[in-house]
Amino acid sequence: MAALNTIAEETIPGSDHREIRKLFIIFSLTFIVLCFLVIIFPYEIKDPDSAVYSQIGQELAYVPLKHWCAPLWQGHDNDPLHPELFIDHPPVLFWIIAFFIRAGFPGRKAGLGVNFLFIFLSLYFLFSLGKKVKGYTEGWAFIYGYVFSPIFLLYLIRANQEHPMNLAILAGIYGFIRSDESWKYKVLFALSFVLALFIKGIMSFLLLILAVFYWLFFSRKREKLGLIFFSFFIGLVFMGLFEIWYLEVTGGVSFWKNYLLFQGTSTLKFGFNFAQIIASFFWYLSRALFFASPWVFFLPQAIYKSIKSDGLLLQNRLFQFFLTSASVIILFFSLIARRADRYIFSSYCFLIIAGILALLYLKPKIGHYLAAKKKPFPLYLSLALILLTLLRIYFHTHHYRFIKF
């Protein structure tokens, strides 16, 4: 249990490389199987955002690359005769969908394949964060906890921005935590911010906010603060380059100006008042308790035990960081009158991680069992994902009203 006190310095011997190689092979094969399943089975995309993003990506695949910065769509009025520039979000997600289609993926299902890709990359960084806490047991526990949660099951087959944004957050946090060790982790953090910026625009600053929070309370190193400013600068450079490209293609239309105007207008039209903020906070809190269940319910007992006895769980800096990061995200979006379950997607993931750590603290025998039985975990995960995908397809097709949130 003493390992919970600090973030372990991780070295990767040859056996670890073999484990990562095995994980890569299993993930790749399972990715292919899941893509095959959504291709062969009739699956109608019913989520409005997923349908729109999938359609934009399909149309972009047949547009010359030089025009990819300015995708067109039918607009909020759904008028196919008068297409307009899509300025709701930056277009990187559409680029990846279009690349999938050009690589031979069936156009109507390409967005679902892209979603699987981001899911598997997110699982890898969840695993990596678990290893950083203590070892492989925690890594696998994080993965299984996330996979067997309501939020994962509901977003398993979609074509929207939540999984890519979650990947950017997880990869960025992992890179920032390990940024002292190697330049490659600094690059990982910077690129994660750029990915978040071109997936969700201004919401990407959540990653910088979480990094600042980590620097303030857990690692007051000048190099880490410098990395935050450097990544912000790199983001501005990419924004500028994209703006130049967009202006050239559209004949002088500014993407970032129109994007910020649209997002600002959409947010401000709902207004701000204290009662609304309180209502939003409890609304998001109820969502967090449901979508991160059952793992989140181990937190109160574990925190109480840690306060009353050894204090080891509460001294774990990563546990503190994950729990408070979830709180920061919930509080941040409580300030905005617009509500949606997906806005706090990453907070569900952080709460699941914290809940898993709480469970392992309360029941150390579970950790010992997992450590002894870890060899077949990749195969079990693959089979579980295939089964869950089949079930998700079935319920989506025949009982959608039960999974519509």
C-alpha positions in Angstrom: 0.0 0.0 0.0 3.0 2.3 0.4 3.1 2.6 -3.3 0.0 4.7 -3.1 1.8 7.5 -1.5 3.7 8.7 -4.6 3.6 8.4 -8.3 5.9 5.6 -9.1 8.9 6.2 -11.3 8.3 3.7 -14.1 10.9 1.8 -16.0 9.9 -0.5 -18.8 11.9 -3.7 -19.0 11.8 -6.1 -21.9 8.8 -8.0 -20.4 6.8 -4.7 -20.4 7.6 -4.2 -24.1 6.2 -7.7 -24.8 3.1 -6.9 -22.8 2.6 -3.7 -24.8 3.2 -5.5 -28.1 0.6 -8.1 -27.0 -1.9 -5.4 -26.2 -1.3 -3.7 -29.6 -1.9 -7.0 -31.4 -5.1 -7.8 -29.4 -6.4 -4.2 -29.8 -5.7 -4.2 -33.6 -7.4 -7.5 -34.2 -10.4 -6.6 -32.0 -10.7 -3.2 -33.8 -10.9 -5.0 -37.2 -13.6 -7.4 -35.8 -15.7 -4.5 -34.4 -15.5 -2.6 -37.7 -16.6 -5.8 -39.5 -19.6 -6.1 -37.2 -20.9 -2.6 -37.8 -20.4 -3.1 -41.5 -22.2 -6.4 -41.9 -25.1 -5.6 -39.6 -27.8 -3.0 -40.5 -27.1 -0.2 -38.1 -28.9 3.1 -38.5 -27.2 6.1 -36.9 -30.0 7.7 -34.8 -27.9 10.1 -32.7 -28.4 13.5 -34.4 -24.8 14.7 -34.0 -23.3 11.3 -35.1 -25.6 11.4 -38.2 -24.5 15.0 -39.1 -20.8 14.4 -38.6 -20.9 11.1 -40.5 -22.6 12.8 -43.4 -20.1 15.6 -43.5 -17.2 13.2 -43.5 -18.8 11.2 -46.3 -19.2 14.2 -48.5 -15.7 15.5 -47.7 -14.1 12.2 -48.9 -15.0 13.2 -52.5 -13.7 16.8 -52.2 -10.1 17.7 -53.2 -7.8 17.8 -50.2 -7.1 21.5 -50.6 -10.8 22.2 -49.7 -10.9 20.0 -46.7 -10.6 23.0 -44.3 -14.1 24.2 -45.3 -16.6 21.3 -45.2 -20.2 22.0 -46.2 -23.4 20.8 -44.7 -27.2 21.2 -44.9 -27.2 23.7 -42.0 -29.4 23.9 -38.9 -32.4 24.2 -41.1 -31.6 20.9 -42.9 -31.8 22.4 -46.3 -29.9 20.3 -48.9 -30.5 22.8 -51.7 -28.5 25.5 -49.9 -25.4 24.0 -48.3 -23.4 26.3 -46.0 -20.0 26.2 -44.3 -19.8 24.2 -41.2 -18.5 26.5 -38.5 -19.9 24.8 -35.3 -16.6 22.9 -34.7 -13.2 22.6 -36.3 -13.1 19.8 -38.9 -10.4 17.3 -37.9 -12.9 14.6 -37.0 -14.4 14.9 -40.6 -10.9 14.6 -42.0 -10.3 11.3 -40.3 -13.7 9.9 -41.4 -12.9 11.0 -45.0 -9.5 9.3 -44.8 -11.2 6.1 -43.7 -13.6 6.3 -46.7 -10.7 6.9 -49.1 -9.0 3.9 -47.6 -11.9 1.7 -48.5 -14.2 1.8 -45.4 -17.9 1.9 -46.4 -18.9 5.5 -46.3 -22.1 5.2 -44.2 -20.2 3.3 -41.5 -16.8 5.1 -41.6 -17.7 7.4 -38.7 -18.3 4.3 -36.5 -15.0 2.9 -37.4 -13.3 6.1 -36.5 -15.1 6.0 -33.2 -13.7 2.5 -32.5 -10.2 3.8 -33.3 -10.5 6.6 -30.7 -11.9 4.1 -28.2 -8.9 1.8 -28.4 -6.4 4.7 -28.2 -8.3 5.9 -25.1 -8.1 2.4 -23.6 -4.4 2.4 -24.2 -3.8 5.6 -22.3 -6.1 4.5 -19.5 -3.9 1.4 -19.2 -0.8 3.7 -19.2 -2.2 5.9 -16.5 -3.0 2.7 -14.4 0.6 1.6 -14.8 1.8 5.0 -13.7 -0.2 4.7 -10.5 1.3 1.3 -9.5 1.4 -1.3 -12.2 -0.4 -3.6 -14.7 -3.1 -4.5 -12.2 -4.3 -1.0 -12.0 -4.0 -0.5 -15.8 -6.3 -3.5 -16.5 -8.6 -2.5 -13.7 -9.0 1.0 -15.2 -9.8 -0.5 -18.6 -12.3 -3.0 -17.4 -13.9 -0.4 -15.1 -14.4 2.0 -18.0 -15.6 -0.7 -20.4 -18.2 -1.9 -17.9 -19.8 1.4 -17.2 -23.0 3.0 -18.6 -21.2 5.8 -20.4 -19.0 3.4 -22.4 -21.9 1.2 -23.4 -24.0 4.2 -24.5 -21.2 5.7 -26.6 -19.7 2.5 -27.9 -21.2 2.9 -31.4 -21.4 6.5 -32.3 -19.7 9.0 -34.7 -19.5 12.1 -32.5 -16.7 14.0 -30.8 -16.7 12.6 -27.3 -14.2 9.8 -27.7 -11.7 11.8 -29.6 -11.9 14.6 -27.1 -11.6 12.1 -24.2 -8.5 10.6 -25.9 -7.0 14.1 -26.1 -7.6 14.7 -22.4 -6.3 11.3 -21.3 -3.2 11.4 -23.6 -2.5 15.0 -22.6 -2.7 14.3 -18.9 -0.5 11.2 -19.3 2.0 13.2 -21.2 2.0 16.1 -18.8 2.5 13.8 -15.7 5.5 12.2 -17.4 6.8 15.3 -19.1 9.9 15.4 -16.8 11.1 12.1 -18.1 11.5 12.6 -21.8 10.9 15.1 -24.6 8.4 12.7 -26.2 6.0 13.2 -23.3 6.2 17.0 -23.8 5.4 16.4 -27.5 2.5 14.2 -26.5 1.0 16.9 -24.3 1.4 19.6 -26.9 -0.1 17.4 -29.7 -3.0 16.3 -27.4 -3.8 20.0 -26.9 -3.8 20.6 -30.7 -6.0 17.6 -31.2 -8.5 18.8 -28.6 -8.4 22.3 -30.2 -9.3 21.0 -33.6 -11.9 18.6 -32.3 -13.8 20.7 -29.8 -12.4 24.2 -30.2 -12.5 26.3 -27.1 -13.3 23.3 -25.0 -9.7 22.2 -25.5 -8.7 24.7 -22.8 -10.1 22.2 -20.3 -6.8 20.3 -20.9 -4.8 23.4 -20.1 -6.9 24.1 -17.0 -6.3 20.6 -15.7 -2.6 20.9 -16.4 -2.5 24.2 -14.5 -4.3 22.5 -11.6 -1.8 19.6 -11.6 1.1 22.1 -11.6 -0.4 24.2 -8.8 -1.0 21.4 -6.4 1.2 18.5 -7.3 4.3 19.6 -9.2 5.5 23.2 -9.0 8.2 22.8 -11.6 9.0 25.6 -13.9 9.5 23.2 -16.8 5.9 22.0 -16.5 4.5 25.6 -16.4 6.7 26.3 -19.4 5.2 23.3 -21.2 1.7 24.7 -20.7 2.6 28.0 -22.2 4.6 26.3 -25.1 1.6 24.1 -25.9 -0.7 27.1 -25.9 1.7 28.9 -28.3 1.8 25.8 -30.6 -2.0 25.8 -30.6 -2.1 29.4 -31.6 0.4 28.7 -34.5 -1.8 25.8 -35.8 -4.9 28.1 -35.5 -3.1 30.8 -37.5 -2.1 28.3 -40.2 -5.5 26.9 -40.4 -7.0 30.4 -40.6 -4.8 31.3 -43.6 -5.8 28.1 -45.4 -9.5 28.7 -44.6 -9.3 32.3 -45.8 -7.7 31.3 -49.1 -10.2 28.5 -49.8 -13.4 30.5 -48.8 -12.4 33.7 -50.4 -11.9 35.7 -47.2 -14.3 34.1 -44.7 -12.7 33.8 -41.2 -13.3 30.4 -39.5 -12.2 31.3 -36.0 -14.2 34.6 -36.0 -17.4 32.9 -37.1 -16.8 29.9 -34.9 -16.3 32.0 -31.7 -19.3 34.1 -32.7 -21.5 31.1 -33.1 -20.4 29.4 -29.9 -20.6 32.6 -27.9 -24.0 33.4 -29.2 -25.3 29.9 -28.5 -24.0 30.1 -24.9 -24.9 33.6 -24.0 -28.5 33.4 -25.3 -29.4 31.2 -22.4 -28.1 33.8 -19.9 -26.6 33.4 -16.5 -28.1 33.3 -13.0 -27.1 31.7 -9.8 -30.1 29.5 -9.5 -29.4 28.1 -13.0 -25.8 27.4 -12.0 -26.9 25.5 -8.9 -29.5 23.5 -10.9 -26.9 22.7 -13.6 -24.5 21.5 -10.9 -26.9 19.0 -9.4 -28.1 18.0 -12.9 -24.5 17.1 -13.9 -23.8 15.5 -10.5 -26.8 13.1 -11.1 -25.4 12.3 -14.5 -22.0 11.6 -13.1 -23.4 9.3 -10.5 -25.2 7.3 -13.1 -22.8 7.2 -16.0 -19.8 6.4 -13.8 -21.6 3.8 -11.8 -21.1 1.4 -10.1 -17.5 2.4 -9.4 -18.2 5.9 -8.2 -20.2 4.5 -5.3 -17.0 3.0 -3.7 -15.6 6.5 -3.2 -17.5 7.6 0.0 -16.6 4.5 1.9 -13.0 4.5 0.8 -12.5 8.2 1.6 -14.0 7.7 5.0 -11.8 4.7 5.7 -8.7 6.6 4.5 -9.5 9.5 6.9 -10.2 7.2 9.8 -7.2 4.9 9.4 -4.0 5.0 7.4 -4.7 8.0 5.0 -3.0 6.2 2.2 -5.7 6.6 -0.5 -6.0 10.4 0.1 -2.2 10.7 0.0 -2.2 9.3 -3.5 -1.6 12.3 -5.7 -3.2 10.7 -8.8 -6.3 9.8 -6.9 -6.5 13.4 -5.7 -6.0 14.7 -9.2 -8.5 12.4 -10.9 -11.2 13.1 -8.3 -10.7 16.9 -8.3 -10.4 17.0 -12.1 -13.8 15.4 -12.4 -15.1 18.1 -10.0 -13.5 20.9 -12.0 -15.1 19.7 -15.2 -18.5 19.5 -13.6 -18.2 22.9 -12.0 -16.9 24.4 -15.2 -19.9 23.3 -17.2 -22.3 24.1 -14.4 -21.5 27.8 -15.2 -23.0 27.3 -18.7 -26.7 27.2 -19.0 -26.7 24.8 -21.9 -26.7 21.2 -20.6 -25.8 17.9 -22.2 -24.5 14.6 -20.8 -21.6 14.6 -23.3 -20.2 17.9 -22.1 -18.7 16.3 -19.0 -17.6 13.0 -20.8 -14.1 13.1 -19.4 -15.3 13.6 -15.8 -17.1 10.2 -16.0 -13.8 8.6 -17.0 -11.9 10.3 -14.1 -14.6 9.3 -11.6 -14.4 5.7 -12.8 -10.6 5.7 -12.3 -11.0 7.2 -8.8 -13.7 4.6 -8.1 -11.5 1.7 -9.2 -8.7 3.0 -7.0 -11.1 3.2 -4.1 -12.3 -0.3 -4.7 -8.7 -1.7 -4.8 -8.0 0.2 -1.6 -11.1 -1.2 0.2 -10.6 -4.7 -1.2 -6.8 -5.3 -1.7 -7.5 -9.0 -2.3 -9.1 -8.0 -5.6 -5.9 -6.4 -6.6 -3.9 -9.6 -5.6 -6.3 -11.7 -7.6 -6.0 -9.5 -10.7 -2.2 -9.6 -10.4 -2.2 -13.4 -10.3 -4.7 -13.8 -13.2 -3.6 -11.0 -15.5 -2.3 -13.2 -18.4 -5.7 -13.8 -20.2 -6.9 -10.2 -19.6 -6.3 -9.0 -23.2 -8.2 -12.0 -24.6 -11.1 -11.5 -22.2 -11.2 -7.8 -23.1 -11.4 -8.6 -26.7 -14.3 -11.1 -26.2 -16.1 -8.6 -23.9 -15.9 -5.8 -26.5 -17.2 -8.1 -29.3 -20.1 -9.2 -27.1 -20.9 -5.7 -26.0 -20.8 -4.5 -29.6 -23.3 -7.2 -30.7 -25.6 -6.4 -27.8 -25.3 -2.7 -28.5 -26.3 -3.3 -32.1 -29.2 -5.5 -31.1 -30.7 -3.0 -28.6 -30.0 0.0 -30.9 -31.9 -1.8 -33.7 -34.8 -3.3 -31.7 -35.1 -1.6 -28.4 -33.7 1.9 -28.9 -36.1 3.5 -26.5 -34.3 1.8 -23.6 -30.9 3.1 -24.5 -31.8 6.6 -25.7 -30.3 9.2 -23.3 
